Amino acid sequence: MTVNKTAAAEVTVWRNAVVVAYAGSGLAFASWVSRLPAIRDGLDLTPGTVGLLLLCMTLGSFVSVSASGLIVLRLGSKRTIRTGAIMVACGMAITGFGTSVLATPVAVAVGLAVIGLGSASWSTASNVEGASVERAVGRHIMPRLHGAFSLGTVAGAGLGAWAAAASVPVFWHLAAAGVVVAVSVTTAAAWFRADVTPVAGERKYVPDNFEDPFTGPIPIVTAGASADASGAPLDNKRKIAEAWRDRRTLLLGVMVLGLALAEGAAGDWVALALADGHGQTDAAGAAGYGLFVTFMTIGRFAGTVVLDRFGRVPVMRWCAALAVFGLGLFVFAPVPWLAFVALAIWGLGASLGFPVGMSAAADDPAKAAARVSVVSTIGYGAFLCGPPLLGLLAEHVGILHSLLAVMVMLVATFLLSPVARKIP
């Protein structure tokens, strides 16, 4: 009984630490995204140039996310998240310095690239850590972990709107936010547990040095040195390659892709779309993004109950349908207030794509790390690569109408929803 209480207490602390990692990531992301209008105005950029700047971050992220599976398996999720948080904080400071002090797009591009390099592997490692603590808790808590990310974006968007309204220089805003993120996440990482797990296939959480009263000491392996059923070590590259060849894992990635793109497009373009397409102020644009992430947060915290009652497949279909409706209403809204209503619907629709995809990829705990990294790579790639391409499309059709391209992938998400069905 004492062991069980100790284990339960450790799992609670572990879960709370993972919540901090997700929330810190959201705070960092929303902080610089909410200042995109100020960055655009400070450097006198066109939508296409903004898209090129975002592409610099995308390139850094793509390099990082492509190697994220190997990085997490080699370094463990704790070290990966700590390193990523520090890199993101440095990138935010460079981005702000390039805007407010140097006033050159080159420095901003470097800062965004550093943010991309740090955030992509951080995201994958967080999903691996989240899937591990979800199995330990024994409930579908992944939506709520991603809800913590959304709470972080709500806070970041709110602070960004305040900073824009108060004319706070971009440098001081982003530098301060970066320090908060780096300190909180690196401190919380001390309680992460995914790097110390039971042998392959074991589902229960086991504290360090725990001895089962019936079977004796339980062997423990690290994320960088996992073993197969016979006890032989598995090569990390081979595990990742096998995950990339798994049909269900790839289809899960494509399913996540549509809703990830819907979320990423909102993050990068909603503030500018409200400002340029619906005639709103920069502060109103940041507030609009805050509304989007608020309702996405509501959807994620409600996700555990909804998923337990209806299951993954119906929920994914409804999410895709709501995202399509909300996005279309936002584009064609005849009055600004209706565009804000559309953002709420869009946010609800985009809320559960990532969490459900990560949980589904982790159905088999023995292969969870590799498969989660693959789905994260595909989804996160869409989250990052899509918005810059929308910026190039916006040069020809405008920011609002460029968002309609997202609907194509949302249809794919709707059709692929059955792949999320839980496997034994």
LUMKE-607198 format. One record per residue (C-alpha): residue in one letter; chain; x, y, z. Coordinates in Angstrom, 2 decimals, decimal comma. Layout:
// LUMKE-607198
+----+----+---------+---------+---------+
: aa : ch :    east :   north :      up :
+----+----+---------+---------+---------+
:  A :  A :       X :       Y :       Z :
...
+----+----+---------+---------+---------+
//
This chain:
// LUMKE-607198
+----+----+---------+---------+---------+
: aa : ch :    east :   north :      up :
+----+----+---------+---------+---------+
:  M :  A :    0,00 :    0,00 :    0,00 :
:  T :  A :    2,86 :    2,38 :    0,80 :
:  V :  A :    4,48 :    1,58 :   -2,53 :
:  N :  A :    1,21 :    2,26 :   -4,37 :
:  K :  A :    0,76 :    5,58 :   -2,59 :
:  T :  A :    4,34 :    6,54 :   -3,38 :
:  A :  A :    3,89 :    5,58 :   -7,02 :
:  A :  A :    0,62 :    7,53 :   -7,25 :
:  A :  A :    2,24 :   10,62 :   -5,76 :
:  E :  A :    5,18 :   10,37 :   -8,18 :
:  V :  A :    2,81 :   10,01 :  -11,13 :
:  T :  A :    0,89 :   13,12 :  -10,00 :
:  V :  A :    4,07 :   15,17 :   -9,79 :
:  W :  A :    5,19 :   13,74 :  -13,14 :
:  R :  A :    1,86 :   14,68 :  -14,76 :
:  N :  A :    2,05 :   18,22 :  -13,38 :
:  A :  A :    5,59 :   18,62 :  -14,67 :
:  V :  A :    4,48 :   17,53 :  -18,15 :
:  V :  A :    1,65 :   20,08 :  -17,96 :
:  V :  A :    4,27 :   22,80 :  -17,39 :
:  A :  A :    6,21 :   21,64 :  -20,46 :
:  Y :  A :    3,12 :   21,84 :  -22,67 :
:  A :  A :    2,02 :   25,19 :  -21,23 :
:  G :  A :    5,50 :   26,66 :  -21,68 :
:  S :  A :    5,55 :   25,60 :  -25,31 :
:  G :  A :    2,19 :   27,29 :  -25,90 :
:  L :  A :    3,30 :   30,48 :  -24,15 :
:  A :  A :    6,43 :   30,68 :  -26,30 :
:  F :  A :    4,55 :   30,04 :  -29,54 :
:  A :  A :    1,76 :   32,55 :  -28,92 :
:  S :  A :    4,17 :   35,23 :  -27,70 :
:  W :  A :    5,97 :   35,63 :  -31,00 :
:  V :  A :    2,93 :   34,83 :  -33,17 :
:  S :  A :    0,86 :   37,56 :  -31,50 :
:  R :  A :    3,56 :   40,10 :  -32,39 :
:  L :  A :    3,67 :   39,21 :  -36,08 :
:  P :  A :    1,71 :   42,37 :  -37,02 :
:  A :  A :    4,23 :   44,47 :  -35,07 :
:  I :  A :    7,12 :   42,62 :  -36,71 :
:  R :  A :    5,50 :   43,13 :  -40,13 :
:  D :  A :    4,93 :   46,84 :  -39,51 :
:  G :  A :    8,34 :   47,42 :  -37,90 :
:  L :  A :   10,15 :   45,92 :  -40,88 :
:  D :  A :    7,62 :   47,12 :  -43,51 :
:  L :  A :    7,02 :   43,64 :  -44,92 :
:  T :  A :    4,53 :   42,30 :  -47,47 :
:  P :  A :    2,51 :   39,11 :  -46,85 :
:  G :  A :    4,86 :   37,23 :  -49,14 :
:  T :  A :    7,91 :   38,43 :  -47,21 :
:  V :  A :    6,27 :   37,43 :  -43,95 :
:  G :  A :    5,71 :   34,01 :  -45,50 :
:  L :  A :    9,40 :   33,78 :  -46,38 :
:  L :  A :   10,36 :   34,68 :  -42,81 :
:  L :  A :    8,06 :   31,98 :  -41,51 :
:  L :  A :    9,64 :   29,61 :  -44,00 :
:  C :  A :   12,98 :   30,14 :  -42,22 :
:  M :  A :   11,40 :   28,88 :  -39,02 :
:  T :  A :    9,81 :   26,05 :  -40,96 :
:  L :  A :   13,15 :   24,96 :  -42,39 :
:  G :  A :   14,70 :   24,90 :  -38,93 :
:  S :  A :   11,71 :   23,01 :  -37,60 :
:  F :  A :   11,71 :   20,54 :  -40,47 :
:  V :  A :   15,36 :   19,68 :  -39,86 :
:  S :  A :   14,66 :   19,27 :  -36,15 :
:  V :  A :   11,41 :   17,35 :  -36,43 :
:  S :  A :   12,85 :   15,00 :  -39,06 :
:  A :  A :   15,55 :   13,97 :  -36,61 :
:  S :  A :   13,33 :   14,24 :  -33,52 :
:  G :  A :   12,68 :   10,51 :  -33,22 :
:  L :  A :   16,38 :    9,69 :  -33,14 :
:  I :  A :   17,09 :   12,67 :  -30,88 :
:  V :  A :   14,50 :   11,60 :  -28,31 :
:  L :  A :   15,57 :    7,95 :  -28,42 :
:  R :  A :   19,22 :    8,97 :  -28,07 :
:  L :  A :   19,01 :   11,79 :  -25,50 :
:  G :  A :   15,72 :   10,97 :  -23,79 :
:  S :  A :   12,73 :   13,26 :  -23,59 :
:  K :  A :   13,99 :   15,14 :  -20,51 :
:  R :  A :   17,21 :   16,41 :  -22,09 :
:  T :  A :   15,47 :   17,04 :  -25,42 :
:  I :  A :   12,79 :   19,22 :  -23,82 :
:  R :  A :   15,28 :   21,14 :  -21,71 :
:  T :  A :   17,52 :   21,85 :  -24,70 :
:  G :  A :   14,56 :   22,81 :  -26,87 :
:  A :  A :   13,17 :   25,25 :  -24,29 :
:  I :  A :   16,52 :   27,05 :  -23,99 :
:  M :  A :   16,90 :   27,25 :  -27,77 :
:  V :  A :   13,39 :   28,65 :  -28,19 :
:  A :  A :   14,05 :   31,30 :  -25,54 :
:  C :  A :   17,24 :   32,34 :  -27,34 :
:  G :  A :   15,43 :   32,43 :  -30,68 :
:  M :  A :   12,70 :   34,66 :  -29,25 :
:  A :  A :   15,30 :   37,12 :  -27,96 :
:  I :  A :   17,08 :   37,19 :  -31,33 :
:  T :  A :   13,76 :   37,74 :  -33,15 :
:  G :  A :   12,88 :   40,65 :  -30,88 :
:  F :  A :   16,37 :   42,14 :  -31,15 :
:  G :  A :   16,24 :   41,93 :  -34,94 :
:  T :  A :   12,91 :   43,74 :  -34,96 :
:  S :  A :   13,31 :   46,46 :  -32,31 :
:  V :  A :   17,05 :   47,15 :  -32,36 :
:  L :  A :   18,63 :   46,04 :  -35,64 :
:  A :  A :   15,46 :   46,44 :  -37,72 :
:  T :  A :   16,62 :   43,86 :  -40,25 :
:  P :  A :   14,70 :   40,83 :  -41,59 :
:  V :  A :   17,92 :   38,78 :  -41,62 :
:  A :  A :   18,22 :   38,80 :  -37,84 :
:  V :  A :   14,52 :   37,99 :  -37,48 :
:  A :  A :   14,95 :   35,10 :  -39,91 :
:  V :  A :   17,84 :   33,73 :  -37,81 :
:  G :  A :   15,77 :   34,05 :  -34,64 :
:  L :  A :   12,81 :   32,24 :  -36,16 :
:  A :  A :   15,08 :   29,48 :  -37,46 :
:  V :  A :   16,46 :   28,95 :  -33,94 :
:  I :  A :   12,91 :   28,84 :  -32,58 :
:  G :  A :   12,09 :   26,20 :  -35,17 :
:  L :  A :   15,13 :   24,09 :  -34,33 :
:  G :  A :   14,26 :   24,09 :  -30,65 :
:  S :  A :   10,49 :   23,79 :  -30,76 :
:  A :  A :   10,13 :   20,83 :  -33,16 :
:  S :  A :   12,11 :   18,28 :  -31,13 :
:  W :  A :   10,65 :   19,76 :  -27,96 :
:  S :  A :    7,16 :   19,06 :  -29,32 :
:  T :  A :    7,96 :   15,44 :  -30,21 :
:  A :  A :    9,60 :   14,82 :  -26,84 :
:  S :  A :    6,59 :   16,32 :  -25,05 :
:  N :  A :    4,27 :   13,97 :  -26,92 :
:  V :  A :    6,44 :   10,98 :  -25,99 :
:  E :  A :    6,46 :   12,12 :  -22,36 :
:  G :  A :    2,72 :   12,80 :  -22,50 :
:  A :  A :    1,91 :    9,38 :  -23,95 :
:  S :  A :    3,99 :    7,76 :  -21,22 :
:  V :  A :    2,29 :    9,61 :  -18,37 :
:  E :  A :   -1,11 :    8,94 :  -19,97 :
:  R :  A :   -0,44 :    5,20 :  -19,75 :
:  A :  A :    0,72 :    5,61 :  -16,16 :
:  V :  A :   -2,41 :    7,52 :  -15,17 :
:  G :  A :   -4,64 :    5,02 :  -17,00 :
:  R :  A :   -6,96 :    7,66 :  -18,50 :
:  H :  A :   -7,18 :    9,57 :  -21,78 :
:  I :  A :   -5,47 :   12,71 :  -20,50 :
:  M :  A :   -3,61 :   13,60 :  -23,70 :
:  P :  A :   -6,31 :   16,14 :  -24,73 :
:  R :  A :   -5,86 :   17,89 :  -21,41 :
:  L :  A :   -2,09 :   17,95 :  -21,79 :
:  H :  A :   -2,56 :   19,62 :  -25,16 :
:  G :  A :   -5,12 :   21,78 :  -23,40 :
:  A :  A :   -2,26 :   22,99 :  -21,21 :
:  F :  A :   -0,46 :   23,99 :  -24,42 :
:  S :  A :   -3,59 :   25,90 :  -25,41 :
:  L :  A :   -3,75 :   27,59 :  -21,99 :
:  G :  A :   -0,20 :   28,69 :  -22,61 :
:  T :  A :   -1,22 :   30,12 :  -25,99 :
:  V :  A :   -4,17 :   31,92 :  -24,36 :
:  A :  A :   -1,80 :   33,51 :  -21,86 :
:  G :  A :    0,74 :   34,31 :  -24,58 :
:  A :  A :   -1,90 :   35,81 :  -26,87 :
:  G :  A :   -3,34 :   37,87 :  -24,01 :
:  L :  A :    0,07 :   39,22 :  -23,06 :
:  G :  A :    0,80 :   39,82 :  -26,74 :
:  A :  A :   -2,42 :   41,83 :  -27,18 :
:  W :  A :   -1,56 :   43,86 :  -24,09 :
:  A :  A :    2,00 :   44,43 :  -25,29 :
:  A :  A :    0,75 :   45,54 :  -28,71 :
:  A :  A :   -1,82 :   47,91 :  -27,20 :
:  A :  A :    0,77 :   49,32 :  -24,77 :
:  S :  A :    3,38 :   49,66 :  -27,56 :
:  V :  A :    5,87 :   47,49 :  -25,67 :
:  P :  A :    8,93 :   46,94 :  -27,90 :
:  V :  A :    8,97 :   43,48 :  -29,42 :
:  F :  A :   12,43 :   42,78 :  -28,01 :
:  W :  A :   11,55 :   43,35 :  -24,37 :
:  H :  A :    8,30 :   41,42 :  -24,70 :
:  L :  A :    9,83 :   38,35 :  -26,34 :
:  A :  A :   12,98 :   38,35 :  -24,21 :
:  A :  A :   10,96 :   38,39 :  -20,98 :
:  A :  A :    8,62 :   35,65 :  -22,22 :
:  G :  A :   11,62 :   33,54 :  -23,26 :
:  V :  A :   13,18 :   33,74 :  -19,80 :
:  V :  A :    9,92 :   32,65 :  -18,16 :
:  V :  A :    9,62 :   29,70 :  -20,55 :
:  A :  A :   13,23 :   28,51 :  -20,20 :
:  V :  A :   13,29 :   28,69 :  -16,41 :
:  S :  A :    9,91 :   27,03 :  -15,81 :
:  V :  A :   10,35 :   24,18 :  -18,30 :
:  T :  A :   13,93 :   23,28 :  -17,43 :
:  T :  A :   12,95 :   23,21 :  -13,74 :
:  A :  A :    9,86 :   21,04 :  -14,33 :
:  A :  A :   11,88 :   18,56 :  -16,39 :
:  A :  A :   13,52 :   17,28 :  -13,21 :
:  W :  A :   10,34 :   15,24 :  -12,55 :
:  F :  A :    9,95 :   13,68 :  -16,00 :
:  R :  A :    9,74 :    9,86 :  -15,96 :
:  A :  A :    9,45 :    8,63 :  -19,56 :
:  D :  A :   13,19 :    8,03 :  -19,83 :
:  V :  A :   12,95 :    5,40 :  -17,07 :
:  T :  A :   10,31 :    2,89 :  -18,12 :
:  P :  A :    9,46 :   -0,76 :  -17,54 :
:  V :  A :   10,49 :   -3,40 :  -20,06 :
:  A :  A :    8,75 :   -3,46 :  -23,44 :
:  G :  A :    5,04 :   -4,20 :  -23,26 :
:  E :  A :    4,67 :   -3,41 :  -19,54 :
:  R :  A :    1,86 :   -0,90 :  -19,00 :
:  K :  A :    2,06 :    0,04 :  -15,35 :
:  Y :  A :    4,21 :    2,78 :  -13,93 :
:  V :  A :    7,13 :    1,54 :  -11,83 :
:  P :  A :    9,15 :    3,86 :   -9,56 :
:  D :  A :   12,94 :    3,67 :   -9,50 :
:  N :  A :   14,30 :    0,61 :   -7,65 :
:  F :  A :   10,81 :   -0,85 :   -7,19 :
:  E :  A :   10,84 :   -4,53 :   -6,24 :
:  D :  A :    7,72 :   -6,54 :   -6,92 :
:  P :  A :    6,96 :   -8,70 :   -3,81 :
:  F :  A :    6,18 :  -11,73 :   -6,04 :
:  T :  A :    8,62 :  -11,49 :   -8,94 :
:  G :  A :   11,52 :   -9,53 :   -7,45 :
:  P :  A :   13,27 :   -6,48 :   -9,00 :
:  I :  A :   11,67 :   -5,12 :  -12,16 :
:  P :  A :   14,20 :   -4,40 :  -14,93 :
:  I :  A :   14,29 :   -0,84 :  -16,22 :
:  V :  A :   15,53 :    0,44 :  -19,55 :
:  T :  A :   16,09 :    3,99 :  -20,76 :
:  A :  A :   14,58 :    5,61 :  -23,83 :
:  G :  A :   17,93 :    5,45 :  -25,59 :
:  A :  A :   18,54 :    1,78 :  -24,85 :
:  S :  A :   15,22 :   -0,05 :  -25,10 :
:  A :  A :   15,05 :   -3,79 :  -25,58 :
:  D :  A :   12,93 :   -6,23 :  -27,57 :
:  A :  A :   11,00 :   -9,16 :  -26,11 :
:  S :  A :   14,11 :  -11,32 :  -25,91 :
:  G :  A :   16,09 :   -8,66 :  -24,08 :
:  A :  A :   18,33 :   -7,80 :  -27,05 :
:  P :  A :   18,87 :   -4,07 :  -27,57 :
:  L :  A :   17,09 :   -2,51 :  -30,54 :
:  D :  A :   18,86 :   -0,15 :  -32,89 :
:  N :  A :   17,22 :    3,28 :  -32,73 :
:  K :  A :   17,44 :    3,85 :  -36,48 :
:  R :  A :   15,79 :    0,51 :  -37,15 :
:  K :  A :   12,96 :    1,30 :  -34,74 :
:  I :  A :   12,29 :    4,61 :  -36,49 :
:  A :  A :   12,48 :    2,99 :  -39,93 :
:  E :  A :    9,97 :    0,33 :  -38,89 :
:  A :  A :    7,60 :    3,01 :  -37,62 :
:  W :  A :    7,81 :    4,87 :  -40,94 :
:  R :  A :    6,86 :    1,64 :  -42,75 :
:  D :  A :    3,85 :    0,97 :  -40,54 :
:  R :  A :    0,67 :    1,67 :  -42,55 :
:  R :  A :   -1,53 :    2,67 :  -39,62 :
:  T :  A :    1,09 :    5,05 :  -38,25 :
:  L :  A :    1,40 :    6,82 :  -41,61 :
:  L :  A :   -2,38 :    7,10 :  -42,00 :
:  L :  A :   -2,60 :    8,53 :  -38,49 :
:  G :  A :   -0,05 :   11,12 :  -39,53 :
:  V :  A :   -2,12 :   12,12 :  -42,56 :
:  M :  A :   -5,26 :   12,26 :  -40,42 :
:  V :  A :   -3,53 :   14,58 :  -37,95 :
:  L :  A :   -2,11 :   16,63 :  -40,82 :
:  G :  A :   -5,42 :   18,30 :  -41,73 :
:  L :  A :   -6,30 :   19,53 :  -38,25 :
:  A :  A :   -2,66 :   20,41 :  -37,54 :
:  L :  A :   -2,66 :   22,58 :  -40,65 :
:  A :  A :   -5,92 :   24,20 :  -39,54 :
:  E :  A :   -4,33 :   25,00 :  -36,17 :
:  G :  A :   -1,07 :   26,22 :  -37,66 :
:  A :  A :   -2,79 :   28,41 :  -40,25 :
:  A :  A :   -4,79 :   30,07 :  -37,49 :
:  G :  A :   -1,67 :   30,62 :  -35,41 :
:  D :  A :    0,30 :   32,32 :  -38,17 :
:  W :  A :   -2,39 :   34,14 :  -40,13 :
:  V :  A :   -5,48 :   34,91 :  -38,03 :
:  A :  A :   -4,06 :   38,12 :  -36,56 :
:  L :  A :   -3,01 :   39,40 :  -39,98 :
:  A :  A :   -6,22 :   38,19 :  -41,65 :
:  L :  A :   -8,32 :   40,13 :  -39,16 :
:  A :  A :   -6,16 :   43,20 :  -39,62 :
:  D :  A :   -5,93 :   43,13 :  -43,42 :
:  G :  A :   -9,02 :   41,16 :  -44,44 :
:  H :  A :  -11,57 :   42,39 :  -41,90 :
:  G :  A :  -10,15 :   45,85 :  -41,19 :
:  Q :  A :   -9,32 :   45,30 :  -37,52 :
:  T :  A :   -6,48 :   46,83 :  -35,47 :
:  D :  A :   -3,31 :   44,93 :  -34,60 :
:  A :  A :   -4,53 :   44,58 :  -31,01 :
:  A :  A :   -7,89 :   43,23 :  -32,22 :
:  G :  A :   -6,03 :   40,79 :  -34,44 :
:  A :  A :   -4,06 :   39,46 :  -31,45 :
:  A :  A :   -7,30 :   39,27 :  -29,45 :
:  G :  A :   -8,90 :   37,28 :  -32,28 :
:  Y :  A :   -6,14 :   34,72 :  -32,11 :
:  G :  A :   -6,65 :   34,66 :  -28,34 :
:  L :  A :  -10,33 :   33,83 :  -28,93 :
:  F :  A :   -9,35 :   31,00 :  -31,27 :
:  V :  A :   -6,98 :   29,40 :  -28,77 :
:  T :  A :   -9,47 :   29,93 :  -25,93 :
:  F :  A :  -12,08 :   27,79 :  -27,65 :
:  M :  A :   -9,43 :   25,31 :  -28,71 :
:  T :  A :   -8,52 :   25,05 :  -25,03 :
:  I :  A :  -12,17 :   24,46 :  -24,11 :
:  G :  A :  -12,36 :   21,69 :  -26,70 :
:  R :  A :   -9,22 :   20,03 :  -25,37 :
:  F :  A :  -10,26 :   20,06 :  -21,72 :
:  A :  A :  -13,66 :   18,68 :  -22,72 :
:  G :  A :  -11,95 :   16,12 :  -24,94 :
:  T :  A :  -11,37 :   13,49 :  -22,26 :
:  V :  A :  -15,09 :   13,27 :  -21,44 :
:  V :  A :  -16,16 :   13,44 :  -25,08 :
:  L :  A :  -13,70 :   10,76 :  -26,18 :
:  D :  A :  -14,66 :    8,45 :  -23,31 :
:  R :  A :  -18,34 :    8,73 :  -24,29 :
:  F :  A :  -18,27 :    8,71 :  -28,09 :
:  G :  A :  -14,87 :    7,27 :  -29,06 :
:  R :  A :  -12,11 :    8,57 :  -31,28 :
:  V :  A :  -13,67 :    8,05 :  -34,71 :
:  P :  A :  -16,92 :   10,07 :  -34,29 :
:  V :  A :  -15,04 :   12,80 :  -32,44 :
:  M :  A :  -12,49 :   13,14 :  -35,25 :
:  R :  A :  -15,27 :   13,41 :  -37,82 :
:  W :  A :  -17,02 :   16,14 :  -35,87 :
:  C :  A :  -13,74 :   18,00 :  -35,37 :
:  A :  A :  -13,03 :   18,00 :  -39,11 :
:  A :  A :  -16,57 :   19,15 :  -39,91 :
:  L :  A :  -16,48 :   21,98 :  -37,35 :
:  A :  A :  -13,09 :   23,14 :  -38,60 :
:  V :  A :  -14,37 :   23,30 :  -42,19 :
:  F :  A :  -17,47 :   25,24 :  -41,19 :
:  G :  A :  -15,62 :   27,67 :  -38,94 :
:  L :  A :  -12,85 :   28,31 :  -41,44 :
:  G :  A :  -15,33 :   28,93 :  -44,28 :
:  L :  A :  -17,39 :   31,29 :  -42,13 :
:  F :  A :  -14,26 :   33,21 :  -41,14 :
:  V :  A :  -13,24 :   33,71 :  -44,76 :
:  F :  A :  -16,66 :   34,84 :  -45,99 :
:  A :  A :  -17,97 :   36,64 :  -42,87 :
:  P :  A :  -19,74 :   39,83 :  -44,07 :
:  V :  A :  -19,20 :   41,62 :  -40,75 :
:  P :  A :  -16,27 :   41,49 :  -38,29 :
:  W :  A :  -18,25 :   40,15 :  -35,31 :
:  L :  A :  -19,25 :   37,09 :  -37,33 :
:  A :  A :  -15,57 :   36,46 :  -38,09 :
:  F :  A :  -14,93 :   36,29 :  -34,35 :
:  V :  A :  -17,77 :   33,78 :  -33,94 :
:  A :  A :  -16,20 :   31,74 :  -36,74 :
:  L :  A :  -12,88 :   31,69 :  -34,87 :
:  A :  A :  -14,59 :   30,07 :  -31,88 :
:  I :  A :  -16,05 :   27,30 :  -34,08 :
:  W :  A :  -12,76 :   26,87 :  -35,92 :
:  G :  A :  -10,91 :   26,57 :  -32,60 :
:  L :  A :  -13,26 :   23,86 :  -31,33 :
:  G :  A :  -12,83 :   21,91 :  -34,55 :
:  A :  A :   -9,03 :   22,08 :  -34,48 :
:  S :  A :   -8,76 :   21,17 :  -30,81 :
:  L :  A :   -8,39 :   17,38 :  -30,75 :
:  G :  A :   -6,39 :   16,49 :  -33,86 :
:  F :  A :   -2,97 :   16,34 :  -32,21 :
:  P :  A :   -4,05 :   14,76 :  -28,90 :
:  V :  A :   -6,03 :   11,95 :  -30,52 :
:  G :  A :   -3,29 :   11,27 :  -33,05 :
:  M :  A :   -0,65 :   11,02 :  -30,31 :
:  S :  A :   -2,80 :    8,72 :  -28,16 :
:  A :  A :   -3,59 :    6,47 :  -31,13 :
:  A :  A :    0,08 :    6,26 :  -32,10 :
:  A :  A :    0,90 :    5,20 :  -28,54 :
:  D :  A :   -1,66 :    2,35 :  -28,35 :
:  D :  A :    1,22 :   -0,14 :  -28,39 :
:  P :  A :    3,48 :    1,01 :  -25,51 :
:  A :  A :    6,42 :   -1,06 :  -26,74 :
:  K :  A :    6,53 :    0,97 :  -29,97 :
:  A :  A :    5,06 :    4,22 :  -28,68 :
:  A :  A :    8,19 :    6,39 :  -28,81 :
:  A :  A :    8,99 :    5,62 :  -32,45 :
:  R :  A :    5,39 :    5,82 :  -33,67 :
:  V :  A :    4,62 :    9,01 :  -31,75 :
:  S :  A :    7,72 :   10,59 :  -33,28 :
:  V :  A :    6,51 :    9,68 :  -36,79 :
:  V :  A :    2,99 :   11,06 :  -36,29 :
:  S :  A :    4,47 :   14,14 :  -34,61 :
:  T :  A :    6,80 :   14,66 :  -37,55 :
:  I :  A :    3,98 :   14,51 :  -40,10 :
:  G :  A :    1,54 :   16,61 :  -38,06 :
:  Y :  A :    4,11 :   19,12 :  -36,88 :
:  G :  A :    5,48 :   19,37 :  -40,41 :
:  A :  A :    2,02 :   20,39 :  -41,65 :
:  F :  A :    1,62 :   22,73 :  -38,69 :
:  L :  A :    4,80 :   24,54 :  -39,73 :
:  C :  A :    5,20 :   24,05 :  -43,49 :
:  G :  A :    1,62 :   24,88 :  -44,48 :
:  P :  A :    1,35 :   28,47 :  -43,17 :
:  P :  A :    4,40 :   29,83 :  -45,03 :
:  L :  A :    3,07 :   28,35 :  -48,27 :
:  L :  A :   -0,25 :   30,03 :  -47,55 :
:  G :  A :    1,67 :   33,31 :  -47,37 :
:  L :  A :    2,98 :   32,79 :  -50,90 :
:  L :  A :   -0,54 :   31,93 :  -52,06 :
:  A :  A :   -1,83 :   35,08 :  -50,32 :
:  E :  A :    0,25 :   37,18 :  -52,70 :
:  H :  A :   -2,17 :   36,13 :  -55,47 :
:  V :  A :   -5,54 :   35,63 :  -53,78 :
:  G :  A :   -5,25 :   37,54 :  -50,50 :
:  I :  A :   -4,77 :   36,27 :  -46,96 :
:  L :  A :   -8,41 :   35,36 :  -46,35 :
:  H :  A :   -8,98 :   33,32 :  -49,50 :
:  S :  A :   -5,63 :   31,55 :  -49,18 :
:  L :  A :   -7,02 :   29,89 :  -46,03 :
:  L :  A :   -9,51 :   27,96 :  -48,16 :
:  A :  A :   -6,67 :   25,66 :  -49,24 :
:  V :  A :   -6,71 :   24,16 :  -45,73 :
:  M :  A :  -10,14 :   22,64 :  -46,40 :
:  V :  A :   -8,69 :   20,06 :  -48,80 :
:  M :  A :   -6,66 :   18,43 :  -46,03 :
:  L :  A :   -9,58 :   18,66 :  -43,59 :
:  V :  A :  -11,59 :   16,49 :  -45,98 :
:  A :  A :   -8,77 :   13,91 :  -45,83 :
:  T :  A :   -8,93 :   14,04 :  -42,03 :
:  F :  A :  -12,67 :   13,34 :  -42,14 :
:  L :  A :  -12,22 :   10,36 :  -44,44 :
:  L :  A :   -9,31 :    8,88 :  -42,47 :
:  S :  A :  -10,97 :    9,16 :  -39,05 :
:  P :  A :  -11,55 :    5,35 :  -38,74 :
:  V :  A :   -7,77 :    4,77 :  -38,54 :
:  A :  A :   -7,83 :    6,33 :  -35,04 :
:  R :  A :   -9,87 :    3,41 :  -33,68 :
:  K :  A :   -8,14 :    2,00 :  -30,59 :
:  I :  A :   -6,18 :   -1,20 :  -31,10 :
:  P :  A :   -5,74 :   -3,83 :  -28,34 :
+----+----+---------+---------+---------+
//
